[in-house]
């Protein structure tokens, strides 16, 4: 009779340790002094970041998401005080139009598509431009299908932005795709003055769906999404594409 071999489960912490050793992320303290700077917040909306805010929102308080909201709030106040412009993506979908493979989320008129309460002050604030998008990739989602013009590119050019700081949710999905698309567009000469993209790690977050939880609710193993591992991989892939990963932003020269 053949012997059954049971492979021990790998914990998310052990997986993160192994992945980080093989695929390291270099985080820096990054100075913005003397640069023409702008900031992009990706999807800090109820449907992704408010507790119980929707199918893709955290069901209970989550430390990484809480930190993200606090950091976006803190840095946005500093940026606006320094005269730096801010753009904010708001994931907003047509009612009843699915976005595979995700369940319905951030549909127009549900409230999920609006800023979380802690950041609601951004709506209408001088220096802040809200941009609704209808797909994961915000660069694609802010492109006018009729004219081919891109609202984000126009905002970058209109503000003369050379360094763009990016944060938001999810690190490995919407933030990753926005950063990689912008880097490719920059290399293709589509983003005007843009030279540098800085991802502010404390202002980023993603969702947590451990393998055991995915199985317990009837999802396939491929739906597993351990938060810290996915967050790290998002940072690694943005770094590998040419973004700077910063754990601290320095706005003024010492």
ZAROKE-929987 format. One record per residue: x, y, z of N, C-alpha, C in turn; chain. Coordinates in steps of 0.001 Angstrom, whole numbers, plus 500000, padded with zeros to 6 digits. Each point is the difference from the previous one (the first is absolute). Layout:
<rolos>
       nX       nY       nZ      caX      caY      caZ       cX       cY       cZ   cadena
        X        Y        Z        X        Y        Z        X        Y        Z        A
...
</rolos>
This chain:
<rolos>
       nX       nY       nZ      caX      caY      caZ       cX       cY       cZ   cadena
   500841   498808   500000   499159   501192   500000   500878   501244   500000        A
   499716   500905   499087   500827   501190   499863   499839   500897   501218        A
   501111   500563   500414   499986   500901   501150   499505   501386   499576        A
   499108   500568   500780   499499   501341   499722   500950   501028   500605        A
   500455   500906   499165   500918   501036   500460   499214   501300   500159        A
   500021   500552   501182   499294   501253   500273   501015   501140   500020        A
   499796   500964   499144   500889   501152   499951   499554   501036   501023        A
   500884   500408   500903   499606   500979   501017   499552   501315   499350        A
   498980   500592   500578   499522   501283   499497   501047   501079   500266        A
   500152   500893   499047   500921   501128   500153   499195   501197   500468        A
   500376   500572   501099   499276   501151   500515   500311   501229   499150        A
   499089   500986   499961   500290   501236   499267   501282   500677   500474        A
   500264   499943   501307   501211   500630   500529   501253   499316   499455        A
   499977   498671   499952   501144   499260   499467   500152   500249   498504        A
   498872   500040   499303   500051   500271   498563   500578   501386   499734        A
   499560   500997   500788   500510   501360   499820   501499   500061   500244        A
   500460   499317   501045   501421   500004   500308   500813   499416   498845        A
   499527   498901   499415   500716   499369   498893   499956   500870   498746        A
   498833   500555   499712   499859   500827   498803   500829   501276   500120        A
   499968   500631   501169   500760   501229   500199   501500   499763   499898        A
   500446   498797   500404   501422   499677   499889   500404   499822   498541        A
   499115   499400   499212   500304   499750   498591   499721   501220   499122        A
   498964   500772   500367   499579   501156   499203   499931   501223   500913        A
   501135   500568   500346   500008   501084   500989   499436   501307   499446        A
   499423   500784   500899   499540   501346   499671   500883   500994   500749        A
   500556   500932   499266   500845   501024   500618   499154   501238   500265        A
   499775   500301   501257   499223   501176   500386   500953   501116   500400        A
   499686   501207   499581   500898   501108   500240   499271   501167   500659        A
   500783   500880   500576   499510   501302   500427   500236   500936   498833        A
   498911   500498   499383   500126   500672   498710   499690   501492   500109        A
   500934   500814   499546   499831   501445   500066   499254   500519   498776        A
   499009   500852   500256   499250   500661   498930   500397   501465   499875        A
   500932   500430   500810   500406   501407   500022   500538   500434   498641        A
   499539   501143   499530   500490   500561   498745   499427   499362   498755        A
   499027   499096   500161   499412   499317   498851   498582   500502   499747        A
   499545   499863   498778   498614   500334   499652   499168   498742   500228        A
   499250   500022   501092   499411   498779   500539   498478   500010   499895        A
   499421   498826   499776   498564   499782   500076   499750   498683   500703        A
   498750   499752   500365   499677   498778   500732   498744   499368   499418        A
   500016   498669   499910   498865   499236   499515   499573   499002   501057        A
   498752   500148   500466   499408   499036   500928   499113   499052   499190        A
   500243   498713   500139   499258   499010   499229   498880   499370   500844        A
   498772   500349   499680   498790   499318   500491   499811   499928   501519        A
   500214   501074   500757   499691   499936   501436   498501   500195   500229        A
   499227   499045   499510   498537   500112   499987   499368   499012   500985        A
   498735   500233   500306   499284   499145   500945   500000   498535   499586        A
   499828   499746   498704   499890   498634   499512   501256   499181   500150        A
   501141   500662   500258   501260   499294   500203   500564   500175   501405        A
   499664   501097   500677   500732   500334   501218   499149   500274   501238        A
   498679   500118   499872   499152   500206   501173   499567   498654   500565        A
   500020   499849   501294   499608   498729   500618   498554   499677   499615        A
   499826   498831   499369   498673   499586   499556   499458   500829   498858        A
   500897   500676   499280   499573   500930   498949   499573   499362   498699        A
   500110   498691   499879   499611   499337   498757   500647   498640   499886        A
   499757   499340   498876   500521   498648   499791   501522   499915   500072        A
   500681   501082   499640   501465   499985   499978   500609   500842   501110        A
   499187   500405   500955   500486   500797   501125   500333   499095   501173        A
   500857   500455   500924   500313   499163   501168   498764   499782   500868        A
   499712   498758   500378   498822   499735   500836   500179   500460   501435        A
   501247   500064   500442   500327   500473   501353   501203   500938   499871        A
   500297   500694   501087   501132   500926   499983   501278   499285   499567        A
   500774   500648   499154   501241   499432   499484   501112   501018   500190        A
   501066   499615   500689   501057   500936   500378   500666   500643   498788        A
   500228   499218   498943   500670   500558   498830   499126   501028   499292        A
   498712   499724   499894   499074   500946   499365   499847   501255   500861        A
   499928   499823   501307   499912   501154   500900   501226   500888   499868        A
   501168   499373   499941   501240   500759   499818   499985   500746   498675        A
   499556   499336   498943   499950   500633   498679   499163   501271   500035        A
   498795   499917   500551   499117   501171   500027   500644   501136   500789        A
   500588   499676   501137   500647   501028   500822   501162   500650   499263        A
   500772   499199   499266   501150   500536   499274   499569   500849   498806        A
   498969   499567   499301   499501   500815   498888   499503   501343   500534        A
   499263   499967   501098   499507   501237   500610   501163   500909   500411        A
   500967   499450   500684   501137   500788   500494   500809   500598   498862        A
   500367   499170   499027   500846   500501   498921   499248   500951   499078        A
   498709   499776   499800   499244   500923   499157   499950   501389   500607        A
   499831   500084   501305   499990   501310   500658   501346   500693   499839        A
   501091   499230   500117   501329   500559   499813   500219   500448   498556        A
   499564   499174   499056   500183   500332   498591   499238   501271   499631        A
   498769   500093   500425   499212   501182   499663   500572   501249   500660        A
   500503   499876   501214   500643   501136   500667   501240   500453   499247        A
   500671   499044   499363   501206   500323   499224   499676   500453   498579        A
   498713   499973   499632   499599   500426   498666   500101   498924   498946        A
   500104   498745   500422   500081   498894   499046   498595   499528   499628        A
   499699   499809   498718   498670   499535   499589   499807   498513   500267        A
   498739   499621   500190   499653   498610   500287   498899   499540   499057        A
   500172   498814   499431   498947   499338   499221   499551   498769   500775        A
   498716   499696   499946   499460   498853   500727   499156   499153   499057        A
   500380   498741   499838   499171   499058   499250   498855   499519   500889        A
   498809   499928   499426   498833   499455   500684   499424   498893   499129        A
   500143   498769   500440   499470   498872   499235   498478   500118   499940        A
   499453   500091   498781   498567   500237   499835   499500   499194   498808        A
   499065   499063   500261   499543   499100   498953   498529   500211   499660        A
   499694   499743   498756   498615   500068   499540   499196   498908   500685        A
   498829   500353   500493   499150   499056   500729   499702   498769   499142        A
   500285   498828   500540   499701   498758   499302   501015   499566   498969        A
   501058   500788   499795   501035   499635   499033   501158   499355   500766        A
   500198   498691   499870   500989   499304   500823   501441   500326   499594        A
   500890   499839   500967   501438   500107   499731   500633   498688   500449        A
   500088   499057   499079   500545   498683   500300   501449   500141   500456        A
   500444   499247   501005   499314   498910   500705   499362   500444   501318        A
   499788   501282   500174   499546   500510   501293   498482   500071   500093        A
   499456   499875   501210   498553   500178   500187   499645   501473   499821        A
   498714   500337   499917   499611   501404   499839   500627   500876   501090        A
   500515   501155   499575   500637   500897   500953   500043   501411   499435        A
   499987   500967   500897   500178   501415   499651   499081   500439   498857        A
   498753   499496   500002   499058   500381   498958   499464   501405   500268        A
   499835   500754   498932   499543   501383   500101   498664   500070   500725        A
   499920   500895   500972   498768   500198   500739   499873   499183   501265        A
   500932   499065   500242   499923   499163   501199   500711   500631   501196        A
   500855   500982   499758   500817   500589   501053   501349   499337   500135        A
   500133   498778   499467   501291   499312   500055   501059   500741   499190        A
   499567   500748   498999   500918   500660   499081   500526   501327   500531        A
   499579   500381   501189   500393   501289   500568   501124   499854   501019        A
   500678   501105   500268   501116   500017   500935   499588   499503   501381        A
   500909   499295   500665   499736   499606   501377   499801   501263   500838        A
   499273   499857   501071   499619   501162   500814   501202   500834   500429        A
   501090   499331   500372   501178   500723   500487   500621   500891   498935        A
   499739   499696   498729   500588   500776   498902   498954   500791   499223        A
   498787   500051   500497   498934   500696   499271   500290   501477   499820        A
   500860   500561   500849   500361   501414   499885   500727   500305   498681        A
   500520   498988   499338   500699   500220   498729   499054   500433   498883        A
   498734   499586   500093   499020   500356   498969   499727   501498   500055        A
   500465   500708   498985   499818   501449   499941   501148   500805   500571        A
   501004   499327   500575   501134   500731   500562   500847   500607   498882        A
   500443   501263   500158   500867   500621   498994   501272   499184   499798        A
   500361   499780   498744   501204   499237   499685   499772   498519   499830        A
   498741   499538   500193   499681   498575   499891   499101   499763   498793        A
   500358   499033   499176   499216   499628   498829   499551   498550   500140        A
   498684   499775   500054   499460   498648   500079   499791   499447   498592        A
   500389   498758   499788   499875   499358   498695   499349   498634   500164        A
   498813   499846   499459   499326   498702   500074   500515   499089   498887        A
   500172   498724   500343   500474   499001   499041   499102   498777   500085        A
   499884   499273   498889   499065   498872   499957   500688   498659   499785        A
   501294   499937   500311   500732   498747   499843   501203   500008   500931        A
   500669   498865   500128   501131   499869   500911   501075   501021   499689        A
   500373   500098   498745   501104   500860   499583   499502   501433   499832        A
   500432   500869   500904   499520   501376   499971   500457   500802   498809        A
   501133   499626   499404   500450   500698   498798   499044   499690   498852        A
   499605   498745   499880   498993   499628   499003   498662   500641   500362        A
   499647   499959   501282   498696   500473   500443   499794   501489   499912        A
   501070   500775   499873   499872   501454   499842   500274   500440   498563        A
   499903   499071   499070   500158   500313   498579   498627   500192   499365        A
   499809   501111   499323   498732   500290   499321   499938   499186   498715        A
   499023   499117   499887   499909   499128   498829   499694   500777   498731        A
   499317   501127   500132   499628   500767   498805   501177   500781   499432        A
   500823   500564   500884   501089   500871   499534   501374   499361   500104        A
   500115   498968   500836   501298   499384   500225   500867   500748   501001        A
   499514   501116   500512   500769   500767   500972   499915   499342   501366        A
   501082   500154   500752   500064   499407   501322   499997   501097   501051        A
   499026   499919   500913   499844   501057   500983   501189   500073   500957        A
   500533   498847   500384   501144   499999   500912   501227   500602   499326        A
   500263   499630   498753   501134   500576   499280   499849   501513   499882        A
   498792   500452   499700   499763   501437   499886   500241   500698   501332        A
   499592   499364   501090   500214   500565   501333   501493   500089   500316        A
   500754   498964   499664   501448   500000   500222   500658   501132   499206        A
   499646   500099   498716   500589   501032   499152   499579   501393   500454        A
   498720   500167   500330   499496   501309   500397   500623   500522   501275        A
   500434   499086   500873   500634   500398   501255   501525   499914   499956        A
   500544   499614   498842   501447   499924   499853   500662   499014   500947        A
   499322   498890   500267   500474   499053   501024   501164   499161   499477        A
   501099   500064   500725   501176   499199   499670   500116   498758   500889        A
   499556   500136   501258   500013   498885   500945   498581   499763   500477        A
   499512   498786   499809   498645   499643   500415   500075   499000   501138        A
   499410   500368   501136   499908   499097   501148   498667   499262   499906        A
   500036   498685   500151   498803   499176   499852   499765   499185   501269        A
   498728   499918   500418   499620   499119   501094   498589   499494   499747        A
   499457   499187   500919   498618   499548   499829   499828   498506   500155        A
   498885   499511   499472   499573   498614   500175   499496   499466   498650        A
   500325   498808   499593   500818   499003   500676   501428   500055   499444        A
   500973   499827   500896   501413   500089   499622   500326   499177   498766        A
   499491   498769   499972   500372   499041   498957   498992   499931   498855        A
   498992   500872   500023   498999   499962   498925   499890   501391   499362        A
   499152   500862   500521   499781   501304   499362   501214   500919   500095        A
   500692   499986   501146   501199   500838   500125   501082   499499   499053        A
   500227   498696   500018   501014   499395   499120   499729   500326   498540        A
   498770   499806   499544   499708   500221   498587   500124   501471   499618        A
   499599   500902   500898   500153   501425   499707   501467   500374   499864        A
   500823   499509   500928   501424   500339   499982   500691   499407   498779        A
   499729   498746   499699   500652   499395   498839   499555   500654   498698        A
   498721   500337   499899   499526   500677   498787   500637   501372   499860        A
   500126   500727   501105   500624   501322   499950   501475   499909   499626        A
   500688   499012   500531   501415   499840   499656   500176   499671   498519        A
   499143   499135   499483   500064   499687   498574   499661   501226   499158        A
   498970   500742   500424   499614   501210   499273   501111   501039   500045        A
   500653   500127   501145   501136   500917   500105   501110   499602   499034        A
   500336   498710   499981   501068   499534   499112   499635   500168   498532        A
   498693   500040   499731   499515   500180   498626   499807   501471   499648        A
   500292   500900   500941   499901   501425   499743   498593   500557   500045        A
   499105   499360   500766   498601   500417   500026   499628   500854   501206        A
   500910   500158   500953   499637   500654   501257   500675   501356   500199        A
   500433   500617   498927   500562   501343   500109   501205   500057   500917        A
   499935   500842   501041   501182   500228   500845   500308   498885   500993        A
   499127   499001   500138   500168   498988   501036   501321   499244   499838        A
   500773   499970   501083   501285   499311   499979   500081   498879   501029        A
   499295   500131   501109   500219   499108   501133   498669   499668   500669        A
   499827   498726   500358   498828   499574   500771   500481   499423   501325        A
   499443   500539   501076   500366   499583   501351   498763   499382   500656        A
   500088   498758   500388   498905   499329   500695   500229   500133   501497        A
   499046   500636   500693   500129   500189   501445   499403   498791   500702        A
   500857   499118   500460   499549   498711   500542   499021   500116   501166        A
   500220   500885   500986   499039   500072   501113   498596   500428   499572        A
   499902   500628   498837   498703   500431   499491   499348   498979   499081        A
   500532   498794   499958   499447   498938   499157   499458   498855   500860        A
   499025   499299   499458   499427   498840   500692   499360   499076   498980        A
   499759   498773   500438   499253   499062   499177   499107   499164   500916        A
   499209   499109   499426   499050   499250   500819   500589   498663   500452        A
   499359   499417   500998   500493   498762   500583   498987   498877   499817        A
   500399   498935   499301   499156   498816   499840   500903   498771   500078        A
   500269   499527   501215   500859   498819   500155   499410   498780   499301        A
   500868   499052   499663   499567   498793   499294   498898   499272   500759        A
   500160   499856   501308   499001   499280   500786   498641   500687   499937        A
   500004   501328   500003   498751   500752   499922   499356   499823   498631        A
   500815   500060   498948   499474   499807   498646   499320   498639   499880        A
   500642   498981   500528   499419   498654   499937   498712   499908   500818        A
   499979   500670   501158   498842   499896   500891   498753   500640   499419        A
   500183   500946   499069   498837   500647   499385   499758   499506   498575        A
   500667   498889   499652   499728   499348   498732   500714   500569   498795        A
   501035   500795   500227   500759   500554   498879   501150   499064   499631        A
   500449   500062   498746   501134   499163   499610   501280   500480   500673        A
   500974   499108   500077   501272   500366   500633   500640   501208   499322        A
   499744   500167   498707   500595   501116   499273   499465   501351   500449        A
   498928   499999   500801   499466   501257   500514   500742   500477   501245        A
   500858   499149   500553   500742   500359   501214   500822   501264   499769        A
   500044   500841   501017   500676   501295   499866   500499   500437   501372        A
   501076   499352   500509   500551   500408   501289   500547   501420   499908        A
   499521   500852   500876   500213   501434   499861   501464   500414   499911        A
   500823   499576   500949   501376   500482   500041   500824   499481   498822        A
   499728   498772   499576   500703   499457   498827   499607   500767   498746        A
   498699   500224   499812   499525   500724   498816   500507   501440   499997        A
   500008   500635   501158   500516   501369   500125   501470   500055   499585        A
   500783   499065   500507   501424   499948   499655   500199   499796   498504        A
   499245   499078   499419   500161   499720   498578   499624   501217   499148        A
   498960   500727   500424   499655   501215   499276   501144   500997   500029        A
   500594   500198   501173   501139   500911   500122   501174   499522   499153        A
   500279   498694   500069   501120   499454   499229   499821   500237   498499        A
   498810   499734   499491   499755   500143   498561   500050   501460   499564        A
   499537   500919   500844   500118   501422   499648   501455   500433   500005        A
   500758   499530   501001   501424   500287   500048   500705   499443   498772        A
   499658   498763   499635   500630   499362   498844   499680   500724   498698        A
   498878   500725   499988   499607   500743   498799   500599   501398   499949        A
   500671   500415   501091   500682   501285   499976   499519   501029   501000        A
   499049   499646   500857   499515   500937   501005   500924   500001   501217        A
   500031   501131   500688   500696   500110   501275   499006   499612   501098        A
   500406   499158   500935   499156   499618   501134   500509   500764   501223        A
   499155   500866   500536   500418   500857   501117   499210   499673   501255        A
   500705   499899   501116   499296   499863   501278   499918   501334   500719        A
   500665   501020   499442   499934   501349   500552   500158   501007   498875        A
   499200   501066   500063   500088   501087   499032   500533   501241   500700        A
   500996   500631   499416   500580   501228   500556   499617   501137   499064        A
   499147   500898   500485   499489   501061   499144   500908   501213   499935        A
   500766   500233   501030   500866   501175   500041   501438   499600   500206        A
   500906   500818   499468   501418   499736   500183   500357   500216   501477        A
   500885   499174   500548   500390   500156   501415   500742   501308   500231        A
</rolos>
